[in-house]
Amino acid sequence: MAVQFVAKKKRTGGTRPKTVITPLNQPGRLRVGHLLTLLSISATTFYRRLNAGVIPEADGSDGKPYWKTETVRAFLESGK
């Protein structure tokens, strides 16, 4: 009987903060990395807050979740 080894999927290292270049007062989309920068939190903290309902659900997904700038602006102004 031959033993087969299955290669493990290589991890990419997770989500990293990204520079926000879209002004929040103009229409646009922000990704998780942008929100990490705006909120100054880690990816782990972000997903914990998202699952707890503290951070609003994504407005959509095109393979990756995104938030509209108006949603993010309203969230930041609410002070939560």
N, C-alpha and C positions, 0 to 999 in steps of 0.2 A: 504494500500500500504506500503510495507516494504522498508526501506531505506538501501541501501548497501553502505558500505564504501570500497573504493579500497585503498589498501596500496600503498604508494608512494615508488618508487624505491630508495633504499638507495644509496647515493653518496659515492664514495670511497675517495674523497679528491683531485682528479686530479693527474697530472703527477708530480713526484718528481725527482730532480736531482739524477743521479747515478754516481758512480765512474767509470771512463774509465780505463779498464784493458787491452784493446786491443791496441797495439802500432799502430799509424796511418800510419807507413811505412810498415805494413804487412796487407794482406787481412783480412777482417772481416766486421762485421755489427755493426752499432751503432743505438741505439734507441733514441727516443725523450729525455729521461732522461739523456742520455750521452751528447747530444748536449746542453742541459741546462747547464750542468757542464762546457763543453768546452767554451761556449759563455758567461757564467756567467750572464744569463738572466732568467726571470721568464717564466713560461709556457704561460702566457697571451702574453707577448712580443714575445715569440717564434712564436706563431700561428699568431700574427699580421704580423710579418716579413715574415713568410712563405706565407701567403695569399697575401702580397704585392709583392712577387717575389724576395725579398732580399735574403732569404734562399732558396737553391735549393730544388726542389721537391724530394720526397723520391724515392729511386731507386727501391723499391719494397715493398710488404706487404705480410705477412704470418698471417694475422689477426691483426697485428700491423705494422705500417710503419717502415722501416729501411733505412739507408743510408750506402753505402759502404764506407770503410775508405778512399779510393782514392778520392771519391767525397767530403768528409768532408775536407780532407787535401788540395785539390785544392781550396775549398771555403775559408779556413782559410788563405792560402797563397795569395789569391787575395786581402785580406785586406778589404773586404766589411763589 
